[in-house]
Amino acid sequence: MDASSFSFYTYFDTLINVKKDHTMKNKEFKSLFMLMINMFVIMMGIGLVIPILPYYVEAFGASSFELGLLIAVFSFMQFLLAPFWGKMSDKYGRKPLIAIGMFGFAGAEFIFAFATDLWMLFLSRMLAGSFGSAIMPAAMAYVSDRTSPEKRGHGMGMLGAAMALGIVFGPGVGGWLAEVSLALPFLFAGVAATLAGIFSLFLLPESLSKEKRAELALTADHSNQFVQMWQAIKSPVGFLLLLVFGLSFGLANFQTIFGMYALHQFNYSPSQVGFIMVLVGVIGAVAQGGLVGRLTLRFGDERVVLGALLLSGVGYVVMMLAFDLPTVILTTCLFFLGNSILRPAVNTMISKLAGDRQGMIMGLNNSFLSLGNVVGAMLAGLMFEWSMYLPYSMGALTMFIAFIATVYWLAKRKQAIKSTA
C-alpha cells in the first residue's frame, strides 16, 4: 500500500472510530464528512503548489522574493475578505458561502493552469485567496453550530485532519502530475473543487436556522475590519488571535521555501518534494484526526497548545540538521506532528470564547492567520536570498516566543478567574 492509500485508510478508520466513540448522530456525521471533503479539496489545491511553484518561478525568470509574493498575495486576499465572508455566513447561512467559495476557487485553479505570464499567476492566486477565504470560517462556524462545547474539539480536529491530509496529498498529486505537464495539477484541482461545490450545494444541509440568522443580524457589527481586529485584540479572545498570527507567521517560513530549499539544498525534483510531503503529512493527518480530541480531553486545551508549541519549535531546529532523504523525512515529521496538533487546539479555545458570534470570530481568526502568512511568506522569500537556513531559524524563534507568551497569558487568566470567583 502506497503512502497516499495509507493516509486515506487511516483517515477513514479514524472517522469511524470517532463516530463510534462519541456517538455522533448520523446526520451530523454526514455533514461533517462533507465539510471535510471540501476542506480536503481546498487544501489539496493549495498544497499542490508547493512542489511546482519554484519551477514555475524559475521558468518565468522570477526570484525567491517573487515566490514569496505569490504565496503572500493569496493570504493577503484572505486577510481582506475573511471577515466579510464570516459576517455573510452569519447573515445568509454557512452552506451558500461554502458553495460560492468552492466554485470561485475552481475558477482560480483553471486560470493558473492556462497562465502564460507571471501576472496571470498573481491573478489566479488573488482569486484563489478571495474565494478560499469564504470556506474556512464558514466550515468552522458550521462545526460550532452542530457540536456541543465538549465535543467541539473532536469536530475541529476532524476538519484539521482533512486540511492536513489535503495539504499533504496536494504536493503528491502536484509532483506526480507535473511530470506530465505543469498545468495538469491545476486542472485536476479545478475539476475537484467544482464537483465539491455541486455536492455541497445539493447535499449539505444548512446548520444555521433562519431564526438564529435574524437574531445575529440584530446584533451584527458593521464596523470595518481593522476596527474589528483592534476590538477583538482587546476582547477575551484577543491573545489567541495574536497567537494565531504568530503561528501562521512561523509556519509560512516553512511552507514558502520548502520547495525552493529542497531544490537548492538537495536538487530534488517536483515529484520527490511531493513524495516527501505525502510521507510526512501522514503524521499530521493521523495526529489531527486521532490525537487532538483525545489529548484535549485528557490534558486540556492549554497543555496541548503548550506542548505543541514546544514540539514545533524543536522541529524547526532539527530540520536544519537534515542531510539526506531519511533525515529530511524524520525531522519534517517531527515538525508536522507539533504543528498539526497545535492549530485545531487553538481553534477550539477560540471557539469556546467566541460565544454566539462564531461566524464573525472565525472570520477574524482567518484574517489573523492570513496576515501572518502574508508577512511570513514575504520575509521568508527575502531571507532565503540571504541564507536558506534563515527562514527556519525565524520559524523556530517565533514558536519559542509564542510558548513563553502563552505561559504568561494562561497564568494571568487563571489569576483573573480566581479573583472573580
KEMAR-958289 format. One line per field, with one value per residue (C-alpha): x, y, z; residue number from 1; chain. Coordinates in steps of 0.25 Angstrom, whole numbers, m for minus. Layout:
REM KEMAR-958289
c1: X  ...
c2: Y  ...
c3: Z  ...
num: NUM  ...
cadena: A  ...
//
This chain:
REM KEMAR-958289
c1: 0  6  6  m6  m14  m9  m14  m28  m29  m24  m33  m45  m43  m41  m55  m62  m55  m59  m73  m74  m67  m74  m88  m89  m102  m103  m107  m96  m86  m90  m90  m76  m71  m76  m69  m56  m57  m58  m46  m38  m40  m37  m24  m20  m21  m13  m3  m1  6  18  26  22  23  38  39  28  36  49  42  37  51  46  53  51  45  35  32  29  20  12  9  7  m4  m12  m12  m14  m27  m31  m28  m36  m48  m49  m57  m67  m69  m71  m81  m88  m89  m96  m106  m109  m104  m92  m96  m97  m83  m77  m82  m78  m64  m63  m67  m59  m47  m49  m48  m35  m29  m33  m27  m14  m14  m14  m5  5  11  15  3  m7  m1  m3  m17  m20  m14  m22  m35  m32  m29  m42  m51  m44  m45  m60  m59  m51  m59  m72  m67  m62  m75  m83  m76  m78  m93  m95  m86  m86  m74  m70  m69  m65  m50  m53  m60  m49  m39  m46  m46  m32  m29  m36  m28  m15  m18  m21  m8  0  m8  m7  8  8  m3  5  18  13  4  15  23  13  10  12  m3  m9  m9  m17  m27  m29  m31  m41  m50  m49  m54  m65  m70  m69  m77  m88  m89  m89  m100  m109  m105  m100  m111  m111  m107  m111  m126  m134  m137  m123  m119  m129  m124  m110  m114  m120  m106  m97  m84  m84  m70  m59  m49  m37  m47  m52  m38  m34  m46  m44  m30  m35  m46  m44  m41  m30  m18  m22  m24  m10  m5  m11  m4  9  7  3  16  24  18  20  35  33  23  28  42  42  41  52  60  59  63  75  80  77  74  60  50  35  31  42  37  23  27  33  21  12  20  22  8  2  7  m1  m14  m13  m10  m21  m31  m27  m20  m25  m38  m32  m21  m30  m40  m28  m19  m28  m26  m16  m6  m8  m5  8  13  11  17  30  30  28  40  49  44  49  63  65  60  73  81  76  86  79  65  63  67  59  46  49  51  40  31  34  31  18  14  15  8  m3  m7  m6  m16  m28  m25  m24  m37  m44  m40  m44  m58  m61  m58  m66  m80  m91  m82  m76  m76  m70  m59  m55  m54  m45  m38  m35  m31  m20  m16  m15  m8  3  4  6  17  23  23  29  40  43  45  54  62  64  72  82  82  74  74  69  54  55  63  52  41  48  49  35  30  38  34  19  21  27  15  5  10  9  m5  m10  m4  m11  m24  m24  m22  m33  m43  m39  m40  m55  m59
c2: 0  14  26  32  20  18  33  30  17  23  35  27  18  30  35  22  22  36  32  20  26  39  35  45  46  40  54  61  51  52  67  67  57  67  78  70  67  82  85  74  79  93  90  80  91  100  88  84  98  94  85  92  107  108  102  112  123  119  117  132  137  141  141  135  148  148  134  139  150  139  132  145  151  138  140  156  154  144  155  165  157  146  155  159  145  141  152  147  133  139  146  136  123  114  106  117  122  109  106  120  118  105  110  122  114  105  117  122  108  108  121  116  104  113  124  129  140  144  154  142  134  146  148  133  134  146  140  127  134  143  131  121  130  128  113  112  122  116  102  105  112  100  91  101  101  86  82  84  91  77  71  83  79  66  73  83  72  65  78  79  65  68  80  73  62  71  80  67  59  72  72  57  60  72  66  53  61  71  60  60  75  87  91  77  78  91  85  74  83  92  80  74  88  89  75  78  91  84  73  84  92  80  70  79  83  97  98  112  114  126  130  130  138  148  149  150  161  170  170  170  178  187  194  192  180  188  193  179  174  184  182  167  168  175  164  151  144  155  148  135  143  149  135  130  142  137  122  125  135  123  113  122  121  106  106  117  112  97  94  104  99  84  89  97  88  74  77  69  69  73  58  56  68  63  49  55  63  51  43  53  58  45  49  61  55  44  54  63  52  43  50  64  61  50  59  71  62  56  68  81  90  99  88  82  96  98  84  86  100  94  82  91  100  88  83  95  94  79  81  90  78  68  63  52  47  39  50  60  52  49  63  69  58  64  78  73  66  78  88  78  77  92  98  91  92  107  108  100  110  122  115  113  128  133  131  133  141  128  133  147  142  130  140  149  137  134  149  148  135  141  153  144  137  150  155  141  138  151  151  136  139  151  143  131  140  143  129  117  114  127  125  112  120  130  120  113  127  130  117  118  133  128  118  128  137  127  122  136  139  126  129  143  137  127  139  147  135  133  147  148  134
c3: 0  m4  5  m1  1  15  18  13  21  34  32  29  40  50  45  48  62  65  61  70  82  83  78  67  61  46  40  48  43  28  29  36  25  14  21  22  7  4  13  7  m7  m4  4  m7  m17  m8  m5  m20  m22  m12  m21  m34  m31  m30  m44  m49  m43  m50  m63  m63  m58  m45  m31  m18  m13  m24  m20  m6  m12  m20  m7  1  m9  m7  8  7  m1  10  21  14  11  22  32  21  18  32  34  22  27  40  31  20  26  24  12  2  6  5  m9  m14  m9  m16  m29  m29  m24  m36  m46  m40  m42  m57  m59  m52  m62  m74  m69  m80  m72  m57  m56  m58  m47  m38  m43  m40  m26  m23  m27  m20  m7  m9  m10  m2  10  9  12  25  34  29  31  45  49  43  53  64  61  61  73  88  94  100  86  78  80  72  61  59  60  48  40  43  39  25  24  28  18  7  9  9  m3  m11  m13  m16  m27  m32  m32  m39  m50  m52  m58  m70  m70  m60  m63  m61  m46  m46  m56  m47  m35  m42  m46  m32  m26  m36  m32  m17  m19  m26  m16  m5  m12  m13  m1  10  20  26  40  44  45  40  54  58  46  49  63  59  49  60  67  55  56  44  47  37  38  45  56  58  59  69  77  76  81  94  96  104  91  87  91  84  71  73  75  62  55  61  58  43  42  47  38  26  28  25  14  6  4  6  m9  m12  m1  m6  m20  m16  m4  m9  m24  m22  m34  m32  m31  m20  m12  m13  m9  4  7  6  15  26  25  29  43  42  37  48  59  56  53  64  75  76  82  92  96  99  107  115  117  114  102  109  112  98  92  100  97  82  82  88  78  66  71  73  59  52  59  55  41  38  42  32  22  13  10  23  32  24  25  40  44  36  42  56  52  45  58  67  57  53  68  70  60  64  79  77  69  79  90  81  78  93  96  83  89  78  68  63  48  51  61  52  40  49  53  38  36  47  41  27  31  38  25  17  26  28  13  9  19  17  2  5  16  7  m3  9  15  12  27  32  30  38  49  49  50  62  69  67  73  85  87  85  96  106  103  105  118  123  117  124  137  137  132  144  154  148  149  163  167  161  167
num: 1  2  3  4  5  6  7  8  9  10  11  12  13  14  15  16  17  18  19  20  21  22  23  24  25  26  27  28  29  30  31  32  33  34  35  36  37  38  39  40  41  42  43  44  45  46  47  48  49  50  51  52  53  54  55  56  57  58  59  60  61  62  63  64  65  66  67  68  69  70  71  72  73  74  75  76  77  78  79  80  81  82  83  84  85  86  87  88  89  90  91  92  93  94  95  96  97  98  99  100  101  102  103  104  105  106  107  108  109  110  111  112  113  114  115  116  117  118  119  120  121  122  123  124  125  126  127  128  129  130  131  132  133  134  135  136  137  138  139  140  141  142  143  144  145  146  147  148  149  150  151  152  153  154  155  156  157  158  159  160  161  162  163  164  165  166  167  168  169  170  171  172  173  174  175  176  177  178  179  180  181  182  183  184  185  186  187  188  189  190  191  192  193  194  195  196  197  198  199  200  201  202  203  204  205  206  207  208  209  210  211  212  213  214  215  216  217  218  219  220  221  222  223  224  225  226  227  228  229  230  231  232  233  234  235  236  237  238  239  240  241  242  243  244  245  246  247  248  249  250  251  252  253  254  255  256  257  258  259  260  261  262  263  264  265  266  267  268  269  270  271  272  273  274  275  276  277  278  279  280  281  282  283  284  285  286  287  288  289  290  291  292  293  294  295  296  297  298  299  300  301  302  303  304  305  306  307  308  309  310  311  312  313  314  315  316  317  318  319  320  321  322  323  324  325  326  327  328  329  330  331  332  333  334  335  336  337  338  339  340  341  342  343  344  345  346  347  348  349  350  351  352  353  354  355  356  357  358  359  360  361  362  363  364  365  366  367  368  369  370  371  372  373  374  375  376  377  378  379  380  381  382  383  384  385  386  387  388  389  390  391  392  393  394  395  396  397  398  399  400  401  402  403  404  405  406  407  408  409  410  411  412  413  414  415  416  417  418  419  420  421
cadena: A  A  A  A  A  A  A  A  A  A  A  A  A  A  A  A  A  A  A  A  A  A  A  A  A  A  A  A  A  A  A  A  A  A  A  A  A  A  A  A  A  A  A  A  A  A  A  A  A  A  A  A  A  A  A  A  A  A  A  A  A  A  A  A  A  A  A  A  A  A  A  A  A  A  A  A  A  A  A  A  A  A  A  A  A  A  A  A  A  A  A  A  A  A  A  A  A  A  A  A  A  A  A  A  A  A  A  A  A  A  A  A  A  A  A  A  A  A  A  A  A  A  A  A  A  A  A  A  A  A  A  A  A  A  A  A  A  A  A  A  A  A  A  A  A  A  A  A  A  A  A  A  A  A  A  A  A  A  A  A  A  A  A  A  A  A  A  A  A  A  A  A  A  A  A  A  A  A  A  A  A  A  A  A  A  A  A  A  A  A  A  A  A  A  A  A  A  A  A  A  A  A  A  A  A  A  A  A  A  A  A  A  A  A  A  A  A  A  A  A  A  A  A  A  A  A  A  A  A  A  A  A  A  A  A  A  A  A  A  A  A  A  A  A  A  A  A  A  A  A  A  A  A  A  A  A  A  A  A  A  A  A  A  A  A  A  A  A  A  A  A  A  A  A  A  A  A  A  A  A  A  A  A  A  A  A  A  A  A  A  A  A  A  A  A  A  A  A  A  A  A  A  A  A  A  A  A  A  A  A  A  A  A  A  A  A  A  A  A  A  A  A  A  A  A  A  A  A  A  A  A  A  A  A  A  A  A  A  A  A  A  A  A  A  A  A  A  A  A  A  A  A  A  A  A  A  A  A  A  A  A  A  A  A  A  A  A  A  A  A  A  A  A  A  A  A  A  A  A  A  A  A  A  A  A  A  A  A  A  A  A  A  A  A  A  A  A  A  A  A  A  A  A  A  A  A  A  A  A  A  A  A  A  A  A  A  A  A  A  A  A
//
